[in-house]
Amino acid sequence: MGSFSIWHWLVVLLIVVLVFGTKKLKNIGSDLGGAVKGFKDGMRDGASSDAAAPVTPPAGQVTGNAPADKTTIDVEAKQKN
């Protein structure tokens, strides 16, 4: 009583096919397969590019190791109390 037999699963499969149709189930399966493949490719590309690419700060971020532009003035902001 606790486990399902093969006949139970076949009836469930038949009901699912009747409700959704084979074309919709095929589309769902191919979409899911494409998403898994894209995820695996992204993980593989991300791991290889992280190891090979040098670490650079995002554009517009100020770092301390870059030479300052001669036309800018470096000031320190003070808060009013």
CNS distance restraints for C-alpha pairs under 8 A (distance, minus, plus):
assign (resid   4 and name CA) (resid   8 and name CA) 5.92 0.50 0.50
assign (resid   4 and name CA) (resid   9 and name CA) 7.17 0.50 0.50
assign (resid   5 and name CA) (resid   9 and name CA) 6.81 0.50 0.50
assign (resid   6 and name CA) (resid  10 and name CA) 6.21 0.50 0.50
assign (resid   7 and name CA) (resid  11 and name CA) 6.22 0.50 0.50
assign (resid   8 and name CA) (resid  12 and name CA) 6.31 0.50 0.50
assign (resid   9 and name CA) (resid  13 and name CA) 6.07 0.50 0.50
assign (resid  10 and name CA) (resid  14 and name CA) 6.09 0.50 0.50
assign (resid  11 and name CA) (resid  15 and name CA) 6.23 0.50 0.50
assign (resid  12 and name CA) (resid  16 and name CA) 6.21 0.50 0.50
assign (resid  13 and name CA) (resid  17 and name CA) 6.17 0.50 0.50
assign (resid  14 and name CA) (resid  18 and name CA) 6.15 0.50 0.50
assign (resid  15 and name CA) (resid  19 and name CA) 6.10 0.50 0.50
assign (resid  16 and name CA) (resid  20 and name CA) 6.02 0.50 0.50
assign (resid  16 and name CA) (resid  21 and name CA) 7.66 0.50 0.50
assign (resid  17 and name CA) (resid  21 and name CA) 4.92 0.50 0.50
assign (resid  17 and name CA) (resid  22 and name CA) 5.98 0.50 0.50
assign (resid  17 and name CA) (resid  25 and name CA) 7.68 0.50 0.50
assign (resid  20 and name CA) (resid  24 and name CA) 6.12 0.50 0.50
assign (resid  20 and name CA) (resid  25 and name CA) 6.62 0.50 0.50
assign (resid  21 and name CA) (resid  25 and name CA) 6.40 0.50 0.50
assign (resid  22 and name CA) (resid  26 and name CA) 6.05 0.50 0.50
assign (resid  23 and name CA) (resid  27 and name CA) 6.24 0.50 0.50
assign (resid  24 and name CA) (resid  28 and name CA) 6.15 0.50 0.50
assign (resid  25 and name CA) (resid  29 and name CA) 6.13 0.50 0.50
assign (resid  26 and name CA) (resid  30 and name CA) 6.18 0.50 0.50
assign (resid  27 and name CA) (resid  31 and name CA) 6.04 0.50 0.50
assign (resid  28 and name CA) (resid  32 and name CA) 6.10 0.50 0.50
assign (resid  29 and name CA) (resid  33 and name CA) 6.08 0.50 0.50
assign (resid  30 and name CA) (resid  34 and name CA) 6.05 0.50 0.50
assign (resid  31 and name CA) (resid  35 and name CA) 6.17 0.50 0.50
assign (resid  32 and name CA) (resid  36 and name CA) 6.25 0.50 0.50
assign (resid  33 and name CA) (resid  37 and name CA) 6.14 0.50 0.50
assign (resid  34 and name CA) (resid  38 and name CA) 6.04 0.50 0.50
assign (resid  35 and name CA) (resid  39 and name CA) 6.10 0.50 0.50
assign (resid  36 and name CA) (resid  40 and name CA) 6.21 0.50 0.50
assign (resid  37 and name CA) (resid  41 and name CA) 6.16 0.50 0.50
assign (resid  38 and name CA) (resid  42 and name CA) 6.04 0.50 0.50
assign (resid  39 and name CA) (resid  43 and name CA) 6.16 0.50 0.50
assign (resid  40 and name CA) (resid  44 and name CA) 6.14 0.50 0.50
assign (resid  41 and name CA) (resid  45 and name CA) 6.02 0.50 0.50
assign (resid  42 and name CA) (resid  46 and name CA) 5.84 0.50 0.50
assign (resid  43 and name CA) (resid  47 and name CA) 6.10 0.50 0.50
assign (resid  44 and name CA) (resid  48 and name CA) 6.30 0.50 0.50
assign (resid  45 and name CA) (resid  49 and name CA) 5.97 0.50 0.50
assign (resid  46 and name CA) (resid  50 and name CA) 5.98 0.50 0.50
assign (resid  47 and name CA) (resid  51 and name CA) 6.48 0.50 0.50
assign (resid  48 and name CA) (resid  52 and name CA) 6.29 0.50 0.50
assign (resid  49 and name CA) (resid  53 and name CA) 5.61 0.50 0.50
assign (resid  50 and name CA) (resid  54 and name CA) 7.89 0.50 0.50
assign (resid  57 and name CA) (resid  61 and name CA) 6.43 0.50 0.50
assign (resid  57 and name CA) (resid  63 and name CA) 7.88 0.50 0.50
assign (resid  68 and name CA) (resid  72 and name CA) 7.48 0.50 0.50
